[in-house]
Amino acid sequence: MPQRFASEAEAQSEINEVVTDSKIEHLAGNLTSAYDVGDFKVLDSTDPIIAAMLLEEFPDLAQDAPSIASENQPTP
């Protein structure tokens, strides 16, 4: 599930934490495999096309979404 962060650095820090935690859980036998940094992607949700795509796939993020000017919204 996507999450919003204030900066790319904050997002990357969270990714690193999840990866580290998953490695610990994997070694403990609680996960079949650990996550890798490559399993995650940081996107700029202020980009109108990315914002529209995220909101289409994950409408529950709408309350946290930055507003998109109508002239910047992609056409179907």
Summary of the structure (lengths in Angstrom):
residues: 76
radius of gyration: 15.6
end to end distance: 23.9
largest distance: 51.2
contacts: 147
relative contact order: 0.14
helix: 55%
strand: 0%
